[in-house]
Amino acid sequence: MTSPSTAPSTATSTRPGDGPVRANRLTFTKGHGTENDFVLIDDRAATLDLTPDLVRALADRRAGVGGDGVIRVVPTAELPEGAAILAAEPAATWFMDYRNSDGSVAEMCGNGARVFAAFLERLDLAAVPLRLQGDQPALAIGTRAGVRYVRREANGWYAVDMGPWRLTGGDDAAIAGADAQVAVAGLEVARPALSVDVGNPHVVLALADVGELAAADLSRAPEVRPVPIDGTNVELVVPLGEEPGADGVAVGRLRMRVHERGVGETRSCGTGACAAALAVRTWAGAGAPDVWLVDVPGGTVRVSVLASGHVELAGPAALVATGELDLSTLPGR
Ligand SMILES: N[C@@H](CCC[C@H](N)C(=O)O)C(=O)O
């Protein structure tokens, strides 16, 4: 993404103008960001009817390809929300159509945005006019939460400007440090928690130590009160203190597990890492670090609170396989 010449040109399995399905076989790529894994579909021709049933079948880990979600590349102009996105940013020509593994639609996926950028590079679709973020070239992408900008770092990580964030409960929640109660199986009492909106909804609760974090049973959805109307992602965090960053400025660190809306427990959640860092930073008060390393079961991501009022997520993205799925083998087809 730093320049068109860095985009790999191999394994482009769909020709421009083709749909992803030929002879009832769907071409897909499998990718992950810190083991939050996705089935990626090149639908640049916007011909695929990505129904909830098809999403569930693709994401099925036994009868399908398997993934926490499905991500479709589609021209932004083809989406109902596309006109508003393109009016805000004409360079956001490609839209990340993200679906949870249960078939539901979500506004945003942070790990998915990095993997989406890597997939656009693989497809040679990332050499669109790049926008400057500060002095860095960045790829603009359309999402249901609005335009997002992705840039490549020297270490190969992708950094996503995740846009504005807010504590859902406003100043009162910031002062109290909580606006919800969450009961988690395996933990004895319900805990106070802080709701954070980073384009999609999150509720973050702090646990005493890594022993408690390990004891939490996330095979069932935590019970959140008051019940969020649209559901929520829930992050369990253990703050691990501060450490010196590369430039000598203190960096915060925390460990996190997550139960994702529409999925279940996953090995990483990018928006969840942002929400977790923002909650822990709020609890820590004035002088807390702006940069946080978030350790998740699938690796580590970096969250930075930007002076612009946005939050940035950085981490790896990997494309691990490309193949064809025989759609006639899927249930109901
Ligand atoms: N894993 C994603 C978040 C995906 C959406 C989420 N499950 C929701 O329904 O809001 C991430 O990396 O952010």
The ligand as an ORCA input file, in Angstrom:
! r2SCAN-3c Opt
* xyz 0 1
  N     -13.794     -8.912     15.430
  C     -14.122     -7.599     15.036
  C     -15.479     -7.091     15.447
  C     -16.577     -7.758     14.624
  C     -17.955     -7.193     14.861
  C     -18.518     -7.519     16.212
  N     -18.657     -8.926     16.448
  C     -19.867     -6.803     16.354
  O     -20.921     -7.425     16.159
  O     -19.866     -5.601     16.640
  C     -13.006     -6.615     15.287
  O     -11.846     -7.010     15.106
  O     -13.267     -5.447     15.565
*
